[in-house]
Every structure is written in C-alpha cells, then in structure tokens.
Amino acid sequence: MDVTRKKKQGTGKGKNFIDTKGYNEVVGHYETVKKGTAFNQYDLINNEMVLNPKNYALDEAQASIRAARFAPELSQAEKRMLIKDGIQRLRNANLKIKDVRHLLDIVER
C-alpha cells in the first residue's frame, strides 16, 4: 500500500492530499458512519447545507487517525503521515488533539 502526497487536480489551488488507496475512506469514514460516530460536516441553515468547519475538521482528523491506527499493511512512515495529517486538520480549525481526543472514535475499530 503506497501512501503519498499528491496534488489535487482541478482545484485551482493545488492543495495537497494524502492518497491512502481507500483506507481513509473505508476505515476512517465508512466505518464511523456505520457505527454512528461520524461527525455531521454540514448544518441545515435556512434550507441550505452549510459547512460546519469544526465538525469537518473533526471528521477528517478522525478518519486519518483511524486509518493510521487500524488499516492493515501500512508502513510506519505511512502511519506517521496520516497521524500528522489528522493533527494538522485539527490545527487548521484551531483545535488541539488534547482538547478533542475524547470526541474522536480512535480507540478501537
């Protein structure tokens, strides 16, 4: 399994993202949706879906950290990259892991 940083195509901003070949989506997002521990990334305000930046950061950080901890066949370097990604997503939303760790479903698969 190769986890690499790639340029996101078509964004116009060239944002980096981590290519986890699906581990982030399956272990990180899909499993938490099934368990009911995913964060609602959008709020319904005046009949419009509006991004909730805090929940978005929590959900994406949770997905990265879960993939690092529970996805099979990842190297230590790949796991470190995913953990750093999760922490950076929290920082971007002015959140600290020590303050939100108890909210994240990252202890067991």
Residue frames relative to the residue before (quaternion, step in Angstrom):
aa qw qx qy qz dx dy dz
M 1.0000 0.0000 0.0000 0.0000 0.00 0.00 0.00
D 0.1544 -0.8027 0.5732 0.0571 3.56 -0.70 1.06
V 0.0812 -0.7718 0.6302 0.0247 3.56 -0.74 1.06
T 0.1027 0.8103 -0.5648 0.1180 3.55 -0.54 1.16
R 0.4676 -0.6148 0.5408 0.3329 3.53 -1.30 0.33
K 0.0047 -0.7912 0.6111 -0.0242 3.53 -0.91 0.93
K 0.5017 -0.6073 0.5121 0.3424 3.52 -1.25 0.41
K 0.3931 -0.7027 0.5440 0.2361 3.54 -0.92 0.94
Q 0.3474 -0.7723 0.5006 0.1794 3.56 -0.66 1.09
G 0.8403 0.2671 -0.1781 0.4368 3.54 -1.15 0.68
T 0.5322 0.6386 -0.4247 0.3586 3.62 1.16 0.13
G 0.3997 -0.7187 0.4782 0.3081 3.55 1.17 -0.51
K 0.7206 0.4006 -0.2409 0.5121 3.57 1.24 -0.34
G 0.3620 -0.7671 0.4673 0.2491 3.58 1.25 -0.21
K 0.2070 0.8031 -0.5353 0.1600 3.59 1.01 0.71
N 0.4183 -0.6867 0.5388 0.2513 3.53 -1.12 0.75
F 0.0116 0.7598 -0.6495 -0.0271 3.51 -1.23 0.52
I 0.4529 -0.6759 0.5076 0.2836 3.55 -1.22 0.40
D 0.2713 -0.7498 0.5869 0.1408 3.53 -0.84 1.05
T 0.0330 -0.8291 0.5574 -0.0296 3.57 -0.34 1.26
K 0.4450 -0.7260 0.4321 0.2971 3.58 1.23 0.34
G 0.7835 -0.3701 0.1682 0.4699 3.56 0.99 0.82
Y 0.5200 0.6488 -0.4318 0.3496 3.62 1.12 -0.38
N 0.6323 0.5329 -0.3335 0.4527 3.58 0.95 -0.84
E 0.6930 0.4815 -0.2791 0.4582 3.57 0.91 -0.88
V 0.7256 0.4339 -0.2529 0.4704 3.59 0.84 -0.96
V 0.7574 0.3662 -0.2098 0.4982 3.58 0.57 -1.13
G 0.7264 0.4708 -0.2464 0.4359 3.55 0.94 -0.88
H 0.8107 0.2633 -0.1207 0.5088 3.57 0.74 -1.04
Y 0.7082 0.4937 -0.2891 0.4137 3.59 0.58 -1.14
E 0.6937 0.4835 -0.2899 0.4482 3.57 0.83 -0.96
T 0.6688 0.4790 -0.3202 0.4699 3.62 1.01 -0.65
V 0.5811 0.5423 -0.3788 0.4741 3.58 1.13 -0.52
K 0.6610 0.5062 -0.3013 0.4648 3.58 0.92 -0.91
K 0.7093 0.4549 -0.2530 0.4753 3.59 1.00 -0.83
G 0.4515 -0.6914 0.4487 0.3418 3.57 1.22 -0.40
T 0.5766 0.6023 -0.3739 0.4061 3.58 1.20 0.39
A 0.4318 0.6756 -0.4776 0.3592 3.59 1.25 0.26
F 0.4193 -0.6851 0.5361 0.2599 3.56 -1.19 0.56
N 0.4450 -0.6541 0.5350 0.2964 3.57 -1.05 0.75
Q 0.2780 -0.8068 0.5034 0.1354 3.55 -0.44 1.22
Y 0.7641 0.2768 -0.1548 0.5618 3.57 1.23 -0.38
D 0.2317 -0.7325 0.6237 0.1442 3.54 -1.22 0.63
L 0.3728 -0.6908 0.5684 0.2466 3.56 -1.16 0.61
I 0.0754 0.7872 -0.6013 0.1138 3.55 -0.49 1.26
N 0.8337 -0.0751 -0.0070 0.5471 3.56 -0.65 1.17
N 0.6708 -0.5293 0.2682 0.4450 3.56 0.97 1.00
E 0.6220 0.4821 -0.3624 0.4993 3.58 1.17 0.58
M 0.4137 -0.6815 0.5459 0.2577 3.54 -1.08 0.76
V 0.0439 -0.8011 0.5956 -0.0404 3.55 -0.67 1.19
L 0.4999 -0.6703 0.4661 0.2891 3.54 -0.87 1.00
N 0.2221 -0.7294 0.6339 0.1297 3.55 -1.02 0.91
P 0.3331 -0.8017 0.4535 0.2019 3.63 -0.09 1.25
K 0.6465 0.5161 -0.3331 0.4525 3.60 0.95 -0.78
N 0.6944 0.4615 -0.2801 0.4757 3.60 0.82 -0.95
Y 0.5986 0.5543 -0.3568 0.4550 3.57 1.09 -0.69
A 0.6728 0.4884 -0.2890 0.4747 3.58 0.91 -0.96
L 0.6484 0.5194 -0.3176 0.4571 3.59 0.95 -0.84
D 0.6845 0.4902 -0.2911 0.4544 3.58 0.89 -0.93
E 0.6840 0.4752 -0.2891 0.4720 3.58 0.92 -0.87
A 0.6333 0.5112 -0.3292 0.4788 3.59 1.03 -0.75
Q 0.6373 0.5296 -0.3183 0.4606 3.56 0.95 -0.89
A 0.6580 0.5166 -0.3072 0.4537 3.59 0.93 -0.88
S 0.6728 0.4923 -0.3014 0.4626 3.59 0.89 -0.88
I 0.6824 0.4838 -0.2907 0.4645 3.56 0.89 -0.93
R 0.6321 0.5175 -0.3308 0.4725 3.62 1.01 -0.77
A 0.6454 0.5099 -0.3316 0.4621 3.60 0.91 -0.84
A 0.6553 0.5149 -0.3110 0.4568 3.59 0.97 -0.84
R 0.7311 0.4491 -0.2413 0.4535 3.56 0.90 -0.88
F 0.8420 0.2774 -0.0839 0.4549 3.58 0.86 -0.95
A 0.5665 0.5999 -0.4025 0.3966 3.62 1.16 -0.30
P 0.4198 -0.7165 0.4947 0.2565 3.58 -0.85 0.91
E 0.8394 0.3110 -0.1892 0.4036 3.51 -1.37 0.33
L 0.4956 0.6252 -0.4672 0.3811 3.62 1.12 0.38
S 0.4487 -0.6671 0.5207 0.2873 3.56 -1.05 0.76
Q 0.6606 -0.4845 0.3787 0.4306 3.57 -1.26 0.22
A 0.6314 0.5301 -0.3312 0.4590 3.59 1.02 -0.75
E 0.6508 0.5058 -0.3110 0.4732 3.59 0.98 -0.82
K 0.6489 0.5136 -0.3140 0.4653 3.57 0.99 -0.83
R 0.6392 0.5190 -0.3221 0.4673 3.59 0.98 -0.83
M 0.6413 0.5312 -0.3235 0.4493 3.58 0.96 -0.87
L 0.6738 0.4888 -0.2952 0.4690 3.58 0.96 -0.83
I 0.6295 0.5176 -0.3368 0.4715 3.59 0.99 -0.77
K 0.6535 0.5069 -0.3100 0.4689 3.59 0.92 -0.90
D 0.6239 0.5380 -0.3319 0.4595 3.57 1.04 -0.79
G 0.6612 0.5120 -0.3073 0.4541 3.58 0.90 -0.90
I 0.6702 0.4914 -0.2939 0.4722 3.56 0.91 -0.92
Q 0.6508 0.5158 -0.3190 0.4568 3.59 0.99 -0.79
R 0.6162 0.5400 -0.3462 0.4570 3.58 1.03 -0.72
L 0.6408 0.5029 -0.3194 0.4843 3.57 1.05 -0.75
R 0.6462 0.5260 -0.3174 0.4528 3.60 0.91 -0.90
N 0.6392 0.5437 -0.3263 0.4352 3.57 0.99 -0.83
A 0.7164 0.3775 -0.2310 0.5393 3.58 1.22 -0.50
N 0.4955 -0.6824 0.3982 0.3610 3.58 1.30 0.36
L 0.4795 0.6253 -0.4557 0.4141 3.56 1.02 0.89
K 0.2470 -0.7487 0.5968 0.1492 3.54 -1.18 0.62
I 0.5736 -0.6149 0.4181 0.3436 3.56 -0.97 0.89
K 0.6488 0.5309 -0.3346 0.4303 3.62 0.92 -0.80
D 0.6871 0.4829 -0.2790 0.4657 3.59 1.14 -0.59
V 0.7910 0.3128 -0.1531 0.5031 3.60 1.11 -0.58
R 0.3627 0.7637 -0.4760 0.2423 3.60 1.25 -0.10
H 0.6706 0.5201 -0.3004 0.4353 3.59 0.93 -0.89
L 0.6425 0.5215 -0.3193 0.4619 3.61 1.23 -0.35
L 0.6706 0.5389 -0.2777 0.4276 3.56 1.20 -0.60
D 0.3616 -0.7032 0.5757 0.2081 3.55 -1.09 0.81
I 0.3095 0.7750 -0.4824 0.2664 3.57 0.38 1.29
V 0.5213 0.6696 -0.3984 0.3481 3.58 1.26 0.10
E 0.8082 -0.0170 0.0364 0.5875 3.58 0.93 -0.85
R 0.4918 -0.6381 0.5064 0.3074 3.49 -1.23 0.56
